[in-house]
Amino acid sequence: MHSTVLKLEPVPTAERPPLVTIRAARPGDLQQILDMIALHAECHGDTAKLSAADLDRDLFGPTPWVTALVAEAAGRLIGYALMVPMYRAAEGMRGMELHQIFVRADHRGHGIGHHIVARAREHARLSGCGYLSVSASTGNFQAHRFYEGMNFRAGPVTGMRYVQALG
């Protein structure tokens, strides 16, 4: 589970857009979301391998796997959050993982990320979740400050995560 927010080096910011709407993603948003996922991957030295067909299946298919919120200003998507369900079986508690959050570089510093997280929190509550979870790389101190400033509490990382390919 990787979630990060911002690149570490400062970037120039644009003038604050007059109106930003945070809403659920729609099928017509796919290309702009894919573009931002690629930018998010670049921030971490990765290359996005996600196809439009995969994202369409996972967001809007018969069994949606991911929930996406987008930030829109002047008809352009300027940020997004991807969320996936979680479960604490011993407690019988539903949760939501804020898997990725991203704001375009030219719109950072205007509180858009805070609004996206607030909407993600609201979505999780309305979905019957008792918690919202997010993670950030150990060296991503800017993301740590961002999450802590939004009242997320850091918890210890214990053990290793093991993965087995199924295909």
Contacts in CASP RR format, 6 or more apart in sequence:
PFRMAT RR
TARGET T0000
AUTHOR 0000-0000-0000
METHOD contacts of the structure
MODEL  1
MHSTVLKLEPVPTAERPPLVTIRAARPGDLQQILDMIALHAECHGDTAKL
SAADLDRDLFGPTPWVTALVAEAAGRLIGYALMVPMYRAAEGMRGMELHQ
IFVRADHRGHGIGHHIVARAREHARLSGCGYLSVSASTGNFQAHRFYEGM
NFRAGPVTGMRYVQALG
1 97 0 8 1.000
1 99 0 8 1.000
1 135 0 8 1.000
2 44 0 8 1.000
2 99 0 8 1.000
2 100 0 8 1.000
2 135 0 8 1.000
2 137 0 8 1.000
3 97 0 8 1.000
3 98 0 8 1.000
3 99 0 8 1.000
3 100 0 8 1.000
3 101 0 8 1.000
3 134 0 8 1.000
3 135 0 8 1.000
3 136 0 8 1.000
3 143 0 8 1.000
4 40 0 8 1.000
4 43 0 8 1.000
4 44 0 8 1.000
4 100 0 8 1.000
4 101 0 8 1.000
4 136 0 8 1.000
4 137 0 8 1.000
4 140 0 8 1.000
4 143 0 8 1.000
5 101 0 8 1.000
5 102 0 8 1.000
5 103 0 8 1.000
5 113 0 8 1.000
5 136 0 8 1.000
5 140 0 8 1.000
5 142 0 8 1.000
5 143 0 8 1.000
5 146 0 8 1.000
5 147 0 8 1.000
6 43 0 8 1.000
6 103 0 8 1.000
6 108 0 8 1.000
6 142 0 8 1.000
6 143 0 8 1.000
6 146 0 8 1.000
7 43 0 8 1.000
7 105 0 8 1.000
8 140 0 8 1.000
8 141 0 8 1.000
8 142 0 8 1.000
11 105 0 8 1.000
11 106 0 8 1.000
11 108 0 8 1.000
12 105 0 8 1.000
12 106 0 8 1.000
13 105 0 8 1.000
13 106 0 8 1.000
13 107 0 8 1.000
13 108 0 8 1.000
13 109 0 8 1.000
13 110 0 8 1.000
14 106 0 8 1.000
14 107 0 8 1.000
16 110 0 8 1.000
17 73 0 8 1.000
17 74 0 8 1.000
17 78 0 8 1.000
17 107 0 8 1.000
17 110 0 8 1.000
18 73 0 8 1.000
18 74 0 8 1.000
19 73 0 8 1.000
19 74 0 8 1.000
20 71 0 8 1.000
20 72 0 8 1.000
20 73 0 8 1.000
20 78 0 8 1.000
20 110 0 8 1.000
20 112 0 8 1.000
20 115 0 8 1.000
21 71 0 8 1.000
21 72 0 8 1.000
21 73 0 8 1.000
22 69 0 8 1.000
22 70 0 8 1.000
22 71 0 8 1.000
22 72 0 8 1.000
22 115 0 8 1.000
22 116 0 8 1.000
22 118 0 8 1.000
22 119 0 8 1.000
23 69 0 8 1.000
23 70 0 8 1.000
23 72 0 8 1.000
24 67 0 8 1.000
24 68 0 8 1.000
24 69 0 8 1.000
24 70 0 8 1.000
25 33 0 8 1.000
25 59 0 8 1.000
25 68 0 8 1.000
25 69 0 8 1.000
25 70 0 8 1.000
25 80 0 8 1.000
27 56 0 8 1.000
27 59 0 8 1.000
27 60 0 8 1.000
29 68 0 8 1.000
29 70 0 8 1.000
29 77 0 8 1.000
30 52 0 8 1.000
30 55 0 8 1.000
30 56 0 8 1.000
30 59 0 8 1.000
31 52 0 8 1.000
32 70 0 8 1.000
32 76 0 8 1.000
32 77 0 8 1.000
33 55 0 8 1.000
33 68 0 8 1.000
33 70 0 8 1.000
33 77 0 8 1.000
33 80 0 8 1.000
34 48 0 8 1.000
34 50 0 8 1.000
34 52 0 8 1.000
34 55 0 8 1.000
36 77 0 8 1.000
36 79 0 8 1.000
36 80 0 8 1.000
36 102 0 8 1.000
36 104 0 8 1.000
37 48 0 8 1.000
37 50 0 8 1.000
37 55 0 8 1.000
37 80 0 8 1.000
37 100 0 8 1.000
37 102 0 8 1.000
38 47 0 8 1.000
38 48 0 8 1.000
39 102 0 8 1.000
39 104 0 8 1.000
39 105 0 8 1.000
40 48 0 8 1.000
40 100 0 8 1.000
40 102 0 8 1.000
41 47 0 8 1.000
41 48 0 8 1.000
43 102 0 8 1.000
44 137 0 8 1.000
57 65 0 8 1.000
58 64 0 8 1.000
58 65 0 8 1.000
58 66 0 8 1.000
59 65 0 8 1.000
59 66 0 8 1.000
59 67 0 8 1.000
59 68 0 8 1.000
65 84 0 8 1.000
66 82 0 8 1.000
66 83 0 8 1.000
66 84 0 8 1.000
66 99 0 8 1.000
67 82 0 8 1.000
67 83 0 8 1.000
67 84 0 8 1.000
67 96 0 8 1.000
67 123 0 8 1.000
68 80 0 8 1.000
68 81 0 8 1.000
68 82 0 8 1.000
68 83 0 8 1.000
69 80 0 8 1.000
69 81 0 8 1.000
69 83 0 8 1.000
69 116 0 8 1.000
69 119 0 8 1.000
69 120 0 8 1.000
69 123 0 8 1.000
70 77 0 8 1.000
70 79 0 8 1.000
70 80 0 8 1.000
71 77 0 8 1.000
71 78 0 8 1.000
71 79 0 8 1.000
71 80 0 8 1.000
71 103 0 8 1.000
71 107 0 8 1.000
71 112 0 8 1.000
71 113 0 8 1.000
71 115 0 8 1.000
71 116 0 8 1.000
72 78 0 8 1.000
73 107 0 8 1.000
78 103 0 8 1.000
78 104 0 8 1.000
78 107 0 8 1.000
78 112 0 8 1.000
79 102 0 8 1.000
79 103 0 8 1.000
79 104 0 8 1.000
79 107 0 8 1.000
79 112 0 8 1.000
79 113 0 8 1.000
79 116 0 8 1.000
80 100 0 8 1.000
80 101 0 8 1.000
80 102 0 8 1.000
80 116 0 8 1.000
81 98 0 8 1.000
81 100 0 8 1.000
81 101 0 8 1.000
81 102 0 8 1.000
81 116 0 8 1.000
81 117 0 8 1.000
81 119 0 8 1.000
81 120 0 8 1.000
82 98 0 8 1.000
82 99 0 8 1.000
82 100 0 8 1.000
82 101 0 8 1.000
83 96 0 8 1.000
83 97 0 8 1.000
83 98 0 8 1.000
83 99 0 8 1.000
83 120 0 8 1.000
83 123 0 8 1.000
83 124 0 8 1.000
84 96 0 8 1.000
84 97 0 8 1.000
84 99 0 8 1.000
85 94 0 8 1.000
85 95 0 8 1.000
85 96 0 8 1.000
85 97 0 8 1.000
85 127 0 8 1.000
85 129 0 8 1.000
86 94 0 8 1.000
86 95 0 8 1.000
86 96 0 8 1.000
86 97 0 8 1.000
86 131 0 8 1.000
86 133 0 8 1.000
87 93 0 8 1.000
87 94 0 8 1.000
87 95 0 8 1.000
88 95 0 8 1.000
93 129 0 8 1.000
93 130 0 8 1.000
93 131 0 8 1.000
94 127 0 8 1.000
94 128 0 8 1.000
94 129 0 8 1.000
94 130 0 8 1.000
95 124 0 8 1.000
95 129 0 8 1.000
95 130 0 8 1.000
95 131 0 8 1.000
95 132 0 8 1.000
95 133 0 8 1.000
96 120 0 8 1.000
96 123 0 8 1.000
96 124 0 8 1.000
96 127 0 8 1.000
96 129 0 8 1.000
96 131 0 8 1.000
96 132 0 8 1.000
96 133 0 8 1.000
97 132 0 8 1.000
97 133 0 8 1.000
97 134 0 8 1.000
98 117 0 8 1.000
98 120 0 8 1.000
98 132 0 8 1.000
98 133 0 8 1.000
98 134 0 8 1.000
101 113 0 8 1.000
101 116 0 8 1.000
101 117 0 8 1.000
101 120 0 8 1.000
101 134 0 8 1.000
103 112 0 8 1.000
103 113 0 8 1.000
103 116 0 8 1.000
113 146 0 8 1.000
114 150 0 8 1.000
117 150 0 8 1.000
120 132 0 8 1.000
121 132 0 8 1.000
124 130 0 8 1.000
124 131 0 8 1.000
124 132 0 8 1.000
132 152 0 8 1.000
134 147 0 8 1.000
134 152 0 8 1.000
136 143 0 8 1.000
136 144 0 8 1.000
136 147 0 8 1.000
137 143 0 8 1.000
144 154 0 8 1.000
147 154 0 8 1.000
148 154 0 8 1.000
END
